[in-house]
């Protein structure tokens, strides 16, 4: 074999040294791979510890079932929110109250006008007039912030308060944010 290297002009000692370096590198790679595999096996055993493959599969099935139930609950909640949003359009969300003395001989501001409006300013005005002997209750319909029948001064003030309900708070918030 040395005649082959001699004919090529290569020293056999250099070839042996190169082969030894390659063997050392390969042994190092083998040890590194072995250490990584050992760490991976340790992690795998910790993952599988205390459970066989079937119980792990049952855990996955149970988790997927929980996800399905959560998705169904989410759908139900979205439907409930849509229903509530539809109902909020027609509930009375704004009000205005004006208390007053209906008659000179009756004090204490027992009479009142109460305006109840929805978001589109549709609703009613209740006017309770108290006297010494009786109490009268009047109901008037409000459409888009206006009445088709004549309103008393107190009813107009209650309607104004209801139409502007929440606007004062929004204006104060806007001023504070500036």
Secondary structure, DSSP 8 states (H G I E B T S, - for coil): -HHHHHHHT--HHHHHHHHHHHHHHHHHHHHHHHHHHHHHHHHHHHHHTT--HHHHHHHHHHHHHHHHHHHHHHHHHHHHHHHHHHHHTTS--EEEEEEE-SSTT--S--EEEEEEE-TTS-EEEEEEEE-SS-EEEEEEEEETTEESS---HHHHHHHHHHHTTTHHHHHHHHHHH-
